Each structure stands twice: as structure tokens, then as C-alpha cells.
């Protein structure tokens, strides 16, 4: 079973990479971009019996820094 985890910085946390992307897009002539938030996507291939609680534990312990990041789990 494949699981997708989307990790993003929480609202209010500065995103320097997002700001750099927004600036670069403006430099390339894409002026309509109002804001950019940059995150990461992690795909896990886990055995069928893996519980959602186990996947949440993986996120909480390693895959996301829950102080500044939020995450969303979905099956692929």
C-alpha cells in the first residue's frame, strides 16, 4: 500500500525558500504570484497491515517537525 504525506510549514512560520521562489518567478516575468509556500512530499510503500496510527507515529517522530510543520496523510 502506498501512502503520501504532504508536509508544509504552519501558517505564521517564515518560509525563506518560498520567498526566494516568489522573487525568482517575478524576475522571470511571472508577476501575478501573490505568495509561495514550499513544502515536501513523502511517499511510503508500507505493508497492507500498517495502521494509520503507525504512520502518524512515523510523521510525529521523524517525517515532520510538528513544532513548525503540519502534515496530511493520504492513500495513493
N, C-alpha and C positions, 0 to 999 in steps of 0.2 A: 504494500500500500504506500502510495506517495502522499506526503504531507508538505504543504507550502506554508512557510512562516514569513510574514511581512513585518519587518521591524522599521519603525520610524521614530525620530526624535519627538518627544512630547511637545505640545504647544507651549510656547514661552521659553524653550531652550534654544539658544542661538545655534544657527546652522551655517557655519562658515563655508562649507562645501556648496550648499545651496546658493548662498550669496555669490560665490565665485562662478557658479554655473549661470546664474541670472545675469551677472555682469558680462560673461563671455557671450551669451546669447544676444545681449544688447549690442555688443561690439560687432557681431556678425549680421546685424541689421534686423533682428527679431525684437522689435521694440514693445510689443504688446504683452510681454510676460510681466505679470504683477508680483510674482513671488515663486520661489522654488524651495522645496524641501527634499532633501536627498536621503534615501534610506537603503535598506538591503533586503534581498530576498534569499531565503534559505530553503532548499528542497531536501527533504529527508526521505529515504526509501526505508520504511520500517516494516517489520513483520506484521501480519494481519492481526495478531492478538495484542498489539501495542495499544494501551489505553490512552485516552486523551489526557488523563491525569499525568501519565508518564511523559507525554510530550510537553505539557505545561511545566513539569519539573525540569525538563531539559532547557526550556526557554528561561525559566527563572534562575537556574544555576549557571548557564553558560551562554546561551544564544542571544540574550538581550540584557542590557544593563537597565534593569527596571527602575532605577533612580531617574534616568533621563530618557529612557526609551519605552515605547509601548509596542505590543506585538499582536498580530492576528493570525490564528491558525486556520487553515482550510485544507480539505482533502482535494487532491488533484485527480 
